[in-house]
């Protein structure tokens, strides 16, 4: 119409379109889903449409992946590829203060290598209240499914945590981990990109691990690395004094907090 100066009726006739379709006001479909998707994307800025679809499914919004992608594109939520250094662009939800063992766990990966030069990755899990190292798992690579299996094992040993804190690594933001969080019902807090100090407790632990163990040992194979890490972990939890715990060990701090928990109950039973 603009290029050839045609009327709406004439242009519609030439292309075989009913003029009524041009004059009809088409309201946006699925307004409730669009609103929910925008809210989720505001909190999870680096999530694509597939992961947003998992979160929508948790709230009962099941849909075909093609429709999900169409709504995602129409709302302009496409995640742009970052160039250069990651920068923090806001804050996430506030982390709970750990007052008792199991209130909050922190996760992070530490990199090292074998004597042959092959890269090694170590998943470190600590209890933020007692500073206890709950897991020190070494392997050549980790997937989201593997991290979920390791967390299931730790939950069987120590109970379900109230919250887990980590960075935005792909192992922690994968669809497998999102499904695991939904199944187990654990709150997960992601720190801001480029802000490792927000996960300062596990970063401090990583420094002690590297200084006291990784820089002192040479691993010839994976089994040897796991053995040495296991011995160091036992020493860290049961022998090494921790300055932030008034030079108690993490195991002693756990016992102390357990005594404080049971004392009021014991006094109540005596009075009864």
C-alpha positions as CSV (number, residue, x, y, z in Angstrom):
1,X,0.0,0.0,0.0
2,X,2.8,2.4,0.8
3,X,5.0,1.5,-2.1
4,X,2.3,1.6,-4.8
5,X,-0.3,4.0,-3.4
6,X,-3.0,1.3,-3.3
7,X,-6.1,1.4,-1.1
8,X,-6.5,-1.2,1.6
9,X,-9.3,-3.0,-0.3
10,X,-7.3,-3.1,-3.6
11,X,-4.1,-4.3,-1.9
12,X,-6.0,-7.0,0.0
13,X,-7.7,-8.2,-3.2
14,X,-4.3,-8.5,-5.0
15,X,-2.7,-10.7,-2.3
16,X,-5.8,-12.7,-1.6
17,X,-6.4,-11.5,2.0
18,X,-9.8,-10.7,3.5
19,X,-9.8,-7.0,4.4
20,X,-11.5,-7.8,7.7
21,X,-8.3,-9.5,8.9
22,X,-6.4,-6.3,8.4
23,X,-8.9,-4.3,10.4
24,X,-9.3,-6.7,13.2
25,X,-7.6,-5.9,16.5
26,X,-5.7,-9.0,17.6
27,X,-5.2,-9.0,21.4
28,X,-2.1,-10.8,22.7
29,X,-2.8,-14.4,23.6
30,X,-1.9,-16.0,27.0
31,X,-1.5,-12.7,29.0
32,X,-1.1,-14.6,32.3
33,X,1.7,-16.7,30.9
34,X,3.4,-13.7,29.4
35,X,3.3,-11.9,32.8
36,X,4.6,-14.9,34.6
37,X,7.4,-15.3,32.1
38,X,8.5,-11.7,32.4
39,X,8.6,-12.0,36.2
40,X,10.7,-15.1,36.0
41,X,13.1,-13.6,33.4
42,X,13.5,-10.5,35.6
43,X,14.8,-12.8,38.4
44,X,16.7,-15.2,36.2
45,X,18.3,-12.9,33.7
46,X,20.6,-15.5,32.1
47,X,17.9,-18.2,31.7
48,X,16.8,-19.1,28.2
49,X,13.3,-20.1,27.1
50,X,13.8,-23.8,27.9
51,X,14.8,-23.2,31.5
52,X,12.0,-20.6,31.9
53,X,9.7,-23.4,30.6
54,X,10.8,-25.7,33.4
55,X,10.0,-22.9,36.0
56,X,6.6,-22.3,34.3
57,X,5.8,-26.0,34.4
58,X,6.4,-26.0,38.1
59,X,3.5,-23.5,38.4
60,X,1.2,-25.5,36.1
61,X,1.8,-23.7,32.8
62,X,2.5,-26.6,30.5
63,X,2.8,-25.8,26.8
64,X,4.4,-26.9,23.5
65,X,8.0,-25.8,23.2
66,X,7.2,-24.0,19.9
67,X,4.5,-21.9,21.6
68,X,6.9,-21.3,24.5
69,X,9.6,-20.0,22.1
70,X,7.1,-17.8,20.2
71,X,5.9,-16.1,23.5
72,X,9.5,-15.8,24.6
73,X,10.5,-14.0,21.4
74,X,7.4,-11.8,21.3
75,X,8.2,-10.6,24.8
76,X,11.8,-9.7,23.8
77,X,13.4,-11.9,26.5
78,X,16.2,-13.3,24.3
79,X,19.4,-13.6,26.3
80,X,22.2,-11.7,24.7
81,X,25.6,-13.3,24.5
82,X,28.0,-11.5,26.8
83,X,31.3,-10.1,25.5
84,X,34.3,-9.7,27.7
85,X,34.2,-9.8,31.5
86,X,31.0,-10.7,33.3
87,X,29.5,-7.8,35.2
88,X,27.0,-7.8,38.1
89,X,23.8,-6.0,37.0
90,X,21.8,-6.3,40.2
91,X,21.2,-8.4,43.3
92,X,19.5,-11.7,43.9
93,X,17.2,-12.6,46.8
94,X,18.7,-12.2,50.2
95,X,20.6,-15.2,51.6
96,X,19.4,-16.6,55.0
97,X,21.8,-16.3,57.9
98,X,23.1,-19.7,59.0
99,X,22.5,-20.2,62.7
100,X,22.4,-24.0,62.9
101,X,24.1,-26.8,60.9
102,X,22.3,-27.4,57.7
103,X,20.8,-23.9,57.4
104,X,23.0,-23.1,54.4
105,X,25.4,-25.0,52.2
106,X,27.9,-23.4,49.8
107,X,29.2,-25.1,46.6
108,X,32.1,-24.3,44.3
109,X,34.6,-26.0,41.9
110,X,38.3,-25.9,42.3
111,X,40.6,-26.8,39.4
112,X,43.9,-28.7,39.5
113,X,45.8,-31.2,37.3
114,X,47.5,-34.6,37.5
115,X,51.2,-35.1,37.1
116,X,50.5,-36.0,33.4
117,X,48.9,-32.6,32.9
118,X,45.3,-33.8,32.6
119,X,42.9,-31.3,34.2
120,X,41.1,-32.2,37.4
121,X,38.0,-30.7,38.9
122,X,37.0,-30.8,42.6
123,X,33.5,-30.1,43.9
124,X,33.7,-28.6,47.4
125,X,30.6,-28.5,49.6
126,X,30.7,-26.8,53.0
127,X,28.3,-26.1,55.8
128,X,28.3,-22.3,56.3
129,X,27.4,-22.5,60.0
130,X,30.1,-24.9,61.2
131,X,32.5,-24.4,58.3
132,X,32.6,-28.2,58.0
133,X,33.6,-29.6,54.6
134,X,30.8,-32.0,53.7
135,X,32.1,-33.2,50.4
136,X,35.3,-33.0,48.4
137,X,34.6,-34.9,45.2
138,X,37.3,-35.1,42.5
139,X,36.8,-36.1,38.9
140,X,37.7,-35.1,35.3
141,X,34.3,-33.6,34.5
142,X,31.0,-32.9,36.1
143,X,27.5,-32.7,34.6
144,X,24.3,-31.4,36.2
145,X,23.2,-35.0,36.8
146,X,26.4,-35.9,38.5
147,X,26.2,-32.9,40.9
148,X,22.6,-33.9,41.7
149,X,23.7,-37.4,42.6
150,X,26.4,-36.1,44.8
151,X,24.0,-33.8,46.6
152,X,21.6,-36.7,47.1
153,X,24.3,-38.6,48.8
154,X,25.2,-35.7,51.1
155,X,21.6,-35.2,52.0
156,X,21.4,-38.9,53.1
157,X,24.4,-38.3,55.4
158,X,23.7,-34.8,56.8
159,X,20.0,-34.1,56.0
160,X,18.4,-31.6,53.6
161,X,19.9,-28.1,53.8
162,X,17.7,-25.0,54.1
163,X,19.5,-23.2,51.3
164,X,22.3,-23.8,48.9
165,X,24.5,-21.0,47.5
166,X,26.6,-21.2,44.3
167,X,27.7,-19.2,41.4
168,X,26.1,-19.4,37.9
169,X,28.2,-22.2,36.5
170,X,26.5,-24.4,33.9
171,X,26.6,-27.4,36.3
172,X,24.4,-25.5,38.8
173,X,22.0,-23.9,36.3
174,X,21.4,-26.9,34.0
175,X,17.9,-28.3,33.5
176,X,18.9,-31.4,35.5
177,X,19.7,-29.2,38.5
178,X,16.4,-27.3,38.1
179,X,14.5,-30.6,38.1
180,X,16.5,-31.7,41.1
181,X,15.7,-28.5,43.1
182,X,12.0,-29.0,42.3
183,X,12.0,-32.7,43.4
184,X,14.0,-32.1,46.6
185,X,12.5,-28.7,47.5
186,X,15.7,-26.9,48.3
187,X,16.0,-23.1,48.0
188,X,18.9,-22.2,45.7
189,X,20.7,-18.8,45.8
190,X,22.8,-17.7,42.8
191,X,25.4,-15.1,43.5
192,X,25.8,-12.1,41.1
193,X,28.1,-12.7,38.2
194,X,31.6,-11.4,38.9
195,X,30.9,-11.2,42.7
196,X,32.7,-14.2,44.2
197,X,32.8,-12.4,47.6
198,X,29.1,-13.0,47.9
199,X,30.1,-16.7,48.3
200,X,33.0,-15.8,50.6
201,X,33.0,-18.8,52.9
202,X,33.5,-21.4,50.2
203,X,36.1,-19.1,48.5
204,X,38.0,-18.9,51.8
205,X,37.8,-22.7,52.0
206,X,39.1,-23.0,48.5
207,X,42.1,-20.9,49.4
208,X,43.0,-23.1,52.4
209,X,42.5,-26.2,50.2
210,X,44.9,-24.9,47.5
211,X,47.5,-23.6,49.9
212,X,47.6,-26.5,52.3
213,X,46.9,-29.5,50.0
214,X,46.8,-28.9,46.2
215,X,50.0,-26.9,46.2
216,X,51.8,-29.4,48.4
217,X,50.8,-32.6,46.6
218,X,51.4,-34.0,43.1
219,X,48.7,-36.5,42.0
220,X,49.8,-39.3,39.7
221,X,46.2,-40.5,39.1
222,X,42.6,-39.9,40.0
223,X,42.5,-42.5,42.8
224,X,45.5,-41.1,44.5
225,X,44.0,-37.6,44.3
226,X,40.8,-38.8,45.9
227,X,42.7,-40.6,48.7
228,X,44.8,-37.5,49.5
229,X,41.8,-35.2,49.4
230,X,39.9,-37.6,51.7
231,X,42.7,-37.5,54.3
232,X,43.0,-33.7,54.1
233,X,39.3,-33.4,54.5
234,X,39.3,-35.5,57.7
235,X,42.1,-33.5,59.1
236,X,40.4,-30.2,58.2
237,X,37.1,-31.2,59.9
238,X,38.6,-32.9,63.0
239,X,42.1,-31.6,63.7
240,X,42.8,-28.2,62.1
241,X,41.7,-25.3,64.3
242,X,39.5,-22.7,62.7
243,X,40.1,-19.1,63.7
244,X,36.5,-18.0,63.0
245,X,35.3,-20.7,65.4
246,X,37.5,-19.5,68.2
247,X,40.1,-22.2,67.2
248,X,37.6,-25.0,67.5
249,X,37.4,-27.6,64.7
250,X,34.3,-27.8,62.5
251,X,33.4,-31.1,64.1
252,X,33.7,-29.6,67.6
253,X,31.5,-26.7,66.5
254,X,28.8,-29.1,65.3
255,X,28.9,-30.9,68.7
256,X,28.8,-27.6,70.6
257,X,25.7,-26.4,68.6
258,X,24.0,-29.8,69.1
259,X,24.6,-29.5,72.9
260,X,23.0,-26.0,72.9
261,X,20.0,-27.3,71.0
262,X,19.4,-30.3,73.3
263,X,20.0,-28.4,76.6
264,X,16.6,-26.6,76.8
265,X,14.8,-29.8,76.0
266,X,16.6,-31.7,78.7
267,X,15.8,-29.0,81.3
268,X,12.2,-29.0,80.3
269,X,12.0,-32.8,80.7
270,X,13.6,-32.5,84.2
271,X,11.1,-29.9,85.3
272,X,8.3,-32.1,84.0
